[in-house]
Amino acid sequence: MPSELTGPGAFIEEQPGQVHAIRPTDTATTAFVGLAAQGPVDDPTEITSWAEYASLFGGATGDGGQLSTAVALYFLNGGRRAVVVRTAGAGTTVDDHVPIDPGSGRGLYALDQAEVVNVLCVPDLCAGPFSPQDRRTALEACLAYCARRRAMLIVDPPPEWDSVAAIRSGTPLLTGATENAALYVPRLTVRDPVTGVEVARPPSGAVAGVWARTDALRGVWRAPAGGVSGTLDGVAGLTVELTGTEIAELSSLGVNCLRQLPGAGPLVWGARTLRGDSATSGQWTYLPVRRLALHIEESVSRGTSWAVFEPNAEPLWEQLRRTVGSFLQGLWRVGALLGATPDEAFLVRCGADTTTQHDIDRGVVNIVVGFAPLRPAEFVLLLIQQAASRTPA
């Protein structure tokens, strides 16, 4: 604001703004890790179309069809941006397909070079000749990576899940904190572009495309399932036909089902995380709630990084409250949050009650964010930590 205006000798003293705009991050950039016919190894490569993948990684030949089909179905179903990591594939162990040594910098961990990863697909894990324990070890490494990157893991069913009984006995694949994972069954039937023969393929790529399509058309806070939203394009059928009763049973285990309806074709018919089983369900039961929370955390974390240069005291805390509040109000205005007023839809706390002297000494400022998701659930609370200057004033 102008401090003094008196003609030719006027000067303007700029005051720092109280609200820093938070730019919403992407929600559907999908990482694919696996075997390809050609292309760079352990080098995350961003692509925006199937044509780019075919040009760089060799199209639908040479990899058994798992990765290439997943990427093709991703773009066919609404995907817009993908990051592909081709693994070496020099042997038959699970580590050849998805390296699970965090210090290796290969495979999964090559994604550290990618700026954004929202969704992770590892379609080769469901097709390789791996033992259940090896597959579980690799999937749990993927899940831990997703938790660190604020991303979601789409889990594919292994080939042996060829009946409802096998699916029922095979779940859960993962243990521990599984709110960042979603499992879809059964496998898809697609027509091989080279031979023309119908073959079974993992559903993760197609499902990731449905997520991206739903995010673009309706928002990450909407369920990527049912009706037009959940339509699976490019899919001939499903390897297992599930009844309504079987779908309800599997849903209670936190399993998302694909089903084929007359006149509608194959559809996604579930929107739960693997935390969404009846025994442990809570605030992370539903995908839209969990994915919206991850979106808020990532956007706020990136959008408040400027705080690292500010003294960790009330003037900073007030700016953070205003900045984060403005971002959440924007979400409320577009219908992402439940509530007739902003006060009912969200809360932001940042002050002496969230950031102690010990936090200040460590250079940490704590922001507590609460929001009311559209799906009836508890008011969800998030604790977001940001670096700040250790100088209190």
C-alpha positions as CSV (number, residue, x, y, z in Angstrom):
1,M,0.0,0.0,0.0
2,P,1.2,3.6,-0.7
3,S,2.7,5.1,2.5
4,E,2.8,8.7,1.1
5,L,1.9,10.3,-2.2
6,T,3.0,13.9,-2.6
7,G,3.8,14.3,-6.3
8,P,7.1,13.9,-8.0
9,G,8.8,13.0,-4.8
10,A,6.3,10.3,-3.8
11,F,7.5,6.9,-2.7
12,I,5.7,3.6,-2.2
13,E,6.3,1.4,0.7
14,E,5.2,-2.2,0.0
15,Q,3.8,-4.1,2.9
16,P,4.0,-7.9,2.8
17,G,0.7,-9.6,1.9
18,Q,-1.1,-11.6,4.5
19,V,-2.2,-14.4,2.2
20,H,0.1,-16.4,0.0
21,A,-1.9,-18.3,-2.6
22,I,-1.7,-22.0,-2.4
23,R,-1.8,-23.6,-5.8
24,P,-3.7,-26.9,-5.8
25,T,-1.4,-29.8,-6.8
26,D,-2.2,-32.5,-9.3
27,T,-4.2,-35.5,-8.1
28,A,-3.8,-38.1,-10.8
29,T,-0.2,-38.2,-12.1
30,T,0.3,-41.9,-12.2
31,A,3.6,-43.7,-11.9
32,F,4.1,-47.1,-13.7
33,V,7.0,-49.3,-12.7
34,G,7.8,-52.5,-14.6
35,L,9.2,-54.3,-17.6
36,A,9.3,-52.8,-21.1
37,A,10.7,-53.8,-24.4
38,Q,13.1,-50.9,-24.7
39,G,13.9,-47.4,-23.4
40,P,15.9,-45.9,-20.5
41,V,16.2,-48.1,-17.4
42,D,15.6,-46.6,-13.9
43,D,15.0,-43.2,-15.4
44,P,11.5,-41.8,-14.6
45,T,10.1,-40.5,-17.9
46,E,7.0,-38.3,-18.1
47,I,4.6,-39.1,-20.9
48,T,1.2,-37.6,-21.8
49,S,-0.1,-40.2,-24.4
50,W,0.1,-43.8,-25.5
51,A,1.9,-42.8,-28.6
52,E,4.7,-41.4,-26.5
53,Y,5.0,-44.6,-24.5
54,A,5.1,-46.7,-27.7
55,S,7.8,-44.5,-29.2
56,L,10.0,-44.6,-26.1
57,F,9.3,-48.0,-24.6
58,G,8.4,-50.2,-27.5
59,G,4.6,-50.5,-27.5
60,A,2.9,-53.8,-26.8
61,T,5.6,-56.3,-27.4
62,G,8.5,-57.7,-25.5
63,D,7.2,-57.3,-21.9
64,G,4.5,-59.9,-21.6
65,G,1.9,-57.1,-22.1
66,Q,1.5,-56.2,-18.4
67,L,3.0,-52.7,-18.3
68,S,2.2,-51.7,-21.9
69,T,-1.4,-52.8,-21.5
70,A,-1.7,-50.9,-18.2
71,V,-0.4,-47.7,-19.7
72,A,-2.6,-48.1,-22.8
73,L,-5.7,-48.6,-20.7
74,Y,-4.7,-45.7,-18.4
75,F,-4.8,-43.2,-21.3
76,L,-7.8,-44.8,-22.9
77,N,-9.8,-44.3,-19.7
78,G,-8.9,-40.7,-19.1
79,G,-5.3,-40.6,-17.9
80,R,-3.5,-37.4,-18.8
81,R,0.0,-37.6,-17.3
82,A,2.1,-40.6,-16.4
83,V,5.7,-41.3,-15.2
84,V,7.2,-44.5,-16.4
85,V,10.1,-46.3,-14.9
86,R,11.4,-49.3,-16.8
87,T,13.1,-51.8,-14.6
88,A,16.1,-54.0,-15.7
89,G,14.2,-57.3,-15.6
90,A,17.5,-59.3,-15.9
91,G,16.2,-62.1,-13.7
92,T,13.1,-63.8,-12.3
93,T,13.1,-62.5,-8.7
94,V,10.7,-59.9,-7.5
95,D,13.6,-57.4,-7.0
96,D,14.2,-57.6,-10.8
97,H,10.7,-56.4,-11.4
98,V,10.3,-53.9,-8.6
99,P,13.5,-53.3,-6.7
100,I,12.7,-53.1,-3.0
101,D,16.1,-51.9,-1.6
102,P,15.5,-48.2,-0.7
103,G,19.1,-47.4,-1.1
104,S,19.4,-48.7,-4.6
105,G,17.9,-45.8,-6.4
106,R,16.5,-48.2,-8.9
107,G,13.0,-49.1,-10.0
108,L,10.5,-47.8,-7.4
109,Y,13.1,-45.5,-5.8
110,A,14.0,-44.0,-9.2
111,L,10.7,-42.1,-8.7
112,D,12.5,-39.9,-6.2
113,Q,13.6,-37.9,-9.2
114,A,9.9,-37.3,-10.2
115,E,8.4,-34.1,-8.9
116,V,4.9,-35.4,-8.5
117,V,3.5,-38.9,-8.0
118,N,-0.1,-39.3,-6.9
119,V,-0.8,-42.9,-7.9
120,L,1.4,-45.9,-8.2
121,C,0.8,-49.0,-10.4
122,V,3.1,-52.1,-10.5
123,P,1.2,-54.4,-12.9
124,D,4.1,-56.9,-13.2
125,L,3.8,-57.9,-9.6
126,C,0.5,-59.7,-10.2
127,A,1.9,-61.7,-13.2
128,G,5.4,-62.8,-12.2
129,P,6.1,-66.3,-10.8
130,F,6.5,-64.9,-7.3
131,S,5.6,-66.5,-4.0
132,P,2.9,-64.9,-1.9
133,Q,5.5,-63.7,0.6
134,D,7.7,-62.2,-2.0
135,R,4.7,-60.4,-3.6
136,R,3.6,-59.1,-0.2
137,T,7.1,-57.9,0.6
138,A,7.3,-56.0,-2.7
139,L,3.8,-54.5,-2.2
140,E,4.5,-53.4,1.3
141,A,7.7,-51.6,0.0
142,C,5.5,-49.9,-2.6
143,L,3.0,-49.0,0.1
144,A,5.7,-47.5,2.4
145,Y,6.9,-45.5,-0.6
146,C,3.4,-44.2,-1.3
147,A,3.0,-43.1,2.3
148,R,6.2,-41.1,2.0
149,R,5.1,-39.5,-1.2
150,R,1.5,-38.9,-0.2
151,A,0.4,-41.2,-3.0
152,M,-2.0,-44.1,-3.5
153,L,-1.1,-47.6,-4.5
154,I,-3.5,-49.5,-6.8
155,V,-3.1,-53.2,-6.0
156,D,-3.7,-55.8,-8.7
157,P,-5.0,-59.3,-8.0
158,P,-2.6,-62.2,-8.7
159,P,-3.4,-64.7,-11.4
160,E,-4.4,-67.4,-8.9
161,W,-7.4,-65.3,-7.8
162,D,-9.6,-67.0,-10.5
163,S,-12.7,-67.5,-8.3
164,V,-14.6,-65.8,-5.6
165,A,-13.3,-68.4,-3.1
166,A,-9.7,-67.7,-4.1
167,I,-10.3,-63.9,-3.8
168,R,-11.9,-64.3,-0.4
169,S,-9.0,-66.5,1.0
170,G,-6.3,-64.3,-0.6
171,T,-7.3,-61.0,1.1
172,P,-5.8,-59.1,2.7
173,L,-2.6,-59.0,0.6
174,L,-1.2,-56.2,2.8
175,T,-0.9,-55.6,6.5
176,G,-0.3,-52.5,8.6
177,A,-1.4,-49.0,7.6
178,T,-3.2,-49.6,4.3
179,E,-5.2,-46.4,4.0
180,N,-2.9,-45.5,1.0
181,A,-3.8,-48.6,-1.0
182,A,-6.8,-49.8,-2.9
183,L,-7.3,-53.3,-4.2
184,Y,-9.5,-54.1,-7.3
185,V,-10.7,-57.5,-8.5
186,P,-11.0,-59.4,-10.8
187,R,-8.5,-59.2,-13.6
188,L,-9.6,-57.8,-17.0
189,T,-10.0,-59.5,-20.3
190,V,-8.6,-57.5,-23.2
191,R,-7.8,-58.2,-26.8
192,D,-4.1,-58.5,-27.5
193,P,-3.2,-55.9,-30.2
194,V,-0.7,-58.2,-31.8
195,T,-2.4,-61.6,-31.8
196,G,-6.0,-60.5,-31.5
197,V,-6.6,-63.2,-28.8
198,E,-8.3,-62.2,-25.6
199,V,-5.9,-62.3,-22.6
200,A,-6.1,-61.6,-18.9
201,R,-4.5,-58.4,-17.7
202,P,-4.3,-56.5,-14.4
203,P,-6.8,-53.7,-13.8
204,S,-4.6,-51.1,-12.2
205,G,-3.9,-49.0,-15.3
206,A,-7.5,-48.8,-16.4
207,V,-8.6,-48.0,-12.8
208,A,-6.0,-45.2,-12.6
209,G,-7.4,-43.8,-15.8
210,V,-10.9,-43.8,-14.2
211,W,-9.5,-42.0,-11.2
212,A,-7.9,-39.4,-13.5
213,R,-11.2,-39.0,-15.5
214,T,-13.3,-38.5,-12.4
215,D,-10.8,-36.0,-10.9
216,A,-10.9,-33.9,-14.1
217,L,-14.7,-34.0,-14.5
218,R,-16.0,-34.1,-10.9
219,G,-13.1,-33.6,-8.5
220,V,-10.9,-35.8,-6.4
221,W,-13.5,-35.7,-3.7
222,R,-15.9,-37.7,-5.8
223,A,-16.0,-41.5,-5.9
224,P,-14.4,-42.9,-9.1
225,A,-17.0,-45.6,-9.5
226,G,-20.4,-46.5,-10.8
227,G,-22.4,-45.0,-13.7
228,V,-20.6,-43.0,-16.3
229,S,-17.7,-42.3,-13.9
230,G,-16.7,-45.9,-13.5
231,T,-17.0,-47.1,-17.1
232,L,-14.0,-49.2,-18.2
233,D,-13.2,-48.5,-21.9
234,G,-11.1,-50.9,-24.0
235,V,-12.1,-53.8,-21.8
236,A,-13.7,-56.9,-23.3
237,G,-14.8,-58.5,-20.1
238,L,-13.8,-59.8,-16.6
239,T,-12.1,-63.0,-15.6
240,V,-14.6,-63.6,-12.8
241,E,-18.3,-62.7,-12.8
242,L,-19.3,-61.5,-9.4
243,T,-22.9,-61.4,-8.1
244,G,-24.3,-58.6,-6.0
245,T,-24.0,-60.7,-2.9
246,E,-20.4,-61.5,-3.6
247,I,-19.6,-57.9,-4.2
248,A,-21.2,-56.9,-0.9
249,E,-19.1,-59.6,0.9
250,L,-15.8,-58.5,-0.7
251,S,-16.6,-54.8,-0.1
252,S,-16.9,-55.6,3.6
253,L,-13.3,-56.8,3.3
254,G,-12.1,-53.5,1.8
255,V,-12.0,-54.9,-1.7
256,N,-13.2,-52.9,-4.7
257,C,-15.0,-55.0,-7.3
258,L,-15.4,-54.6,-11.0
259,R,-18.6,-55.9,-12.5
260,Q,-20.3,-56.2,-15.8
261,L,-23.9,-54.8,-16.1
262,P,-26.1,-55.5,-19.1
263,G,-26.0,-52.6,-21.6
264,A,-23.3,-50.8,-19.6
265,G,-20.2,-53.0,-20.0
266,P,-17.5,-53.4,-17.3
267,L,-17.6,-50.9,-14.5
268,V,-15.7,-50.0,-11.4
269,W,-18.1,-50.8,-8.5
270,G,-16.3,-49.8,-5.4
271,A,-14.4,-46.9,-3.8
272,R,-12.8,-48.1,-0.6
273,T,-9.2,-48.2,0.6
274,L,-7.8,-51.4,2.0
275,R,-8.5,-49.8,5.4
276,G,-12.1,-49.9,4.5
277,D,-12.8,-53.4,5.8
278,S,-15.6,-53.8,8.4
279,A,-13.2,-54.7,11.2
280,T,-10.9,-51.6,11.0
281,S,-12.9,-49.0,9.1
282,G,-12.7,-45.4,10.2
283,Q,-12.1,-42.0,8.7
284,W,-10.0,-43.6,5.8
285,T,-12.6,-46.1,4.7
286,Y,-13.4,-44.3,1.5
287,L,-11.1,-43.4,-1.4
288,P,-12.5,-39.9,-2.0
289,V,-11.9,-39.0,1.7
290,R,-8.4,-40.3,1.7
291,R,-7.4,-38.9,-1.7
292,L,-8.8,-35.5,-0.8
293,A,-6.8,-35.5,2.5
294,L,-3.6,-36.4,0.6
295,H,-4.4,-33.6,-1.9
296,I,-4.9,-31.1,0.9
297,E,-1.7,-32.2,2.7
298,E,0.4,-32.0,-0.4
299,S,-1.0,-28.7,-1.6
300,V,-0.6,-27.1,1.9
301,S,2.9,-28.5,2.3
302,R,4.1,-27.1,-1.0
303,G,2.1,-23.9,-0.7
304,T,3.6,-22.9,2.7
305,S,7.2,-23.7,2.0
306,W,8.0,-20.0,2.2
307,A,7.6,-20.3,5.9
308,V,11.1,-21.7,6.2
309,F,12.4,-18.1,6.0
310,E,10.0,-16.5,8.5
311,P,10.4,-16.1,12.3
312,N,8.4,-18.8,14.0
313,A,6.0,-16.5,15.9
314,E,2.5,-15.1,15.8
315,P,2.9,-13.0,12.7
316,L,3.8,-16.2,10.7
317,W,1.1,-18.2,12.4
318,E,-1.5,-15.6,11.4
319,Q,-0.3,-15.6,7.8
320,L,-0.5,-19.4,7.7
321,R,-4.0,-19.5,9.1
322,R,-5.1,-17.0,6.5
323,T,-3.3,-18.7,3.6
324,V,-4.5,-22.2,4.4
325,G,-8.0,-21.0,5.3
326,S,-8.2,-19.3,1.9
327,F,-7.2,-22.5,0.1
328,L,-9.8,-24.6,2.0
329,Q,-12.5,-22.0,1.4
330,G,-11.8,-22.4,-2.3
331,L,-12.4,-26.1,-2.0
332,W,-15.6,-25.5,-0.1
333,R,-16.9,-23.1,-2.8
334,V,-16.5,-25.8,-5.5
335,G,-18.4,-28.3,-3.4
336,A,-15.5,-30.4,-2.1
337,L,-16.4,-30.0,1.5
338,L,-19.6,-30.6,3.5
339,G,-21.2,-27.7,5.4
340,A,-23.5,-24.7,4.9
341,T,-20.8,-22.3,6.0
342,P,-17.0,-22.3,6.0
343,D,-17.0,-22.7,9.8
344,E,-19.0,-25.9,9.4
345,A,-16.8,-27.2,6.5
346,F,-13.2,-26.7,7.8
347,L,-10.9,-25.4,10.5
348,V,-7.3,-24.2,10.6
349,R,-5.3,-24.0,13.8
350,C,-1.7,-22.6,13.9
351,G,-0.4,-20.9,17.0
352,A,1.0,-21.4,20.4
353,D,-1.5,-24.2,21.0
354,T,-0.1,-26.2,18.0
355,T,3.6,-25.1,18.0
356,T,5.4,-25.5,21.3
357,Q,8.7,-23.9,22.3
358,H,10.3,-27.3,21.6
359,D,8.9,-27.1,18.1
360,I,10.3,-23.6,17.7
361,D,13.7,-24.7,18.9
362,R,13.6,-27.5,16.3
363,G,12.5,-25.1,13.5
364,V,9.1,-26.6,13.1
365,V,5.7,-25.0,12.8
366,N,2.6,-27.2,13.1
367,I,-0.6,-26.5,11.2
368,V,-3.7,-28.5,12.2
369,V,-6.3,-28.7,9.4
370,G,-9.8,-30.2,9.8
371,F,-12.3,-30.7,7.0
372,A,-15.8,-32.2,6.6
373,P,-15.8,-34.7,3.7
374,L,-18.8,-35.1,1.5
375,R,-19.2,-38.7,2.5
376,P,-20.8,-39.0,5.9
377,A,-17.8,-39.5,8.3
378,E,-16.1,-38.0,11.2
379,F,-14.5,-34.5,10.9
380,V,-11.1,-35.4,9.5
381,L,-8.1,-33.8,11.2
382,L,-4.6,-33.5,9.6
383,L,-1.4,-32.4,11.2
384,I,0.9,-30.7,8.7
385,Q,4.5,-29.8,9.7
386,Q,6.4,-27.1,7.9
387,A,10.0,-25.8,8.5
388,A,10.4,-22.3,9.8
389,S,13.1,-20.1,11.1
390,R,14.3,-21.0,14.6
391,T,14.3,-17.4,15.4
392,P,11.0,-16.8,17.4
393,A,10.7,-13.1,16.7
